[in-house]
Amino acid sequence: MVETKNTPWPLLPFAWLWNFVAAILKLTGRLVAVLLGLLLLIAGAILTVTVVGAILGIPLLVLGFLLVMRGLF
């Protein structure tokens, strides 16, 4: 978890996102987090193909990538 007290205000959304990913990892475990991240990556890639779905697809890609990275390292 990232301590948000000393985080500069422009970087707070990234710290919150990282803490959210860490909380998911803590609840689910590493293997499930990696599998969930891969599923989110695939869903985000499919949604990004359409122009309207890109609004949801890109955040899903980012969240999936962060879950995979956090689960692996």
N, C-alpha and C positions, 0 to 999 in steps of 0.2 A: 504494500500500500504506500502511496505517495503522501507525504505530509503536505497539506494544502495551506498551512499557516504561513510558510515562508515562500510560497510559490507566487511569482509575479502575476498580477491580475490578467494580463493577456494570455497567459498559459494555463489559467484555471480550468477552462473546458477540457483541455487535454489531460490534466491531472484527474479531473472527475471521470473522464472516459476510462482512463487507466485503472482507477479505483473500482469502477463498475466491472471491468473485465476481471480484475483480481478477485472481486467478490463472487463472480460466476465461477471462476476457477476454484475458489475455496469451497463452494457449495457442491460442485459436480465432480471434482477430481481432474487430474491431468488428461487421462485418456478420453473421457467424455467431453472435456473442453476442446480438445483437438478435433474430435469428430464433429462436435457442434460447430466449431469454427469452419471446418471444411464444408459442412452443409450450408452455412451462411454464405461462404464464398461462392459456392455453386449457385445458390438462389440469387445472390447479388449480381453475378455475371449474367444469369438468364434475364433478370429484370433490366439490366443495363442495356441489353440489346434493343429494347423499345425506348423511345424517347420519353414517354410518360413514366415508364417504370424506372428510368434512371434516377428520378428523384428519391426513390427508396432503395434502388439497387446499389448506388455508390456508398451510402452509409452502411448497408449490409456487408459490402465487400470490405470496408475498413474494419468493422466490428469482427467479422470472421477472421481477417488477417491478424488482428490483435489477439484474438483468442488462440489462434494457432501458435503465434510467437510466444505468448505467455505460457501456453501449455508445454511447449517444447523446451523453453529455456527457463 
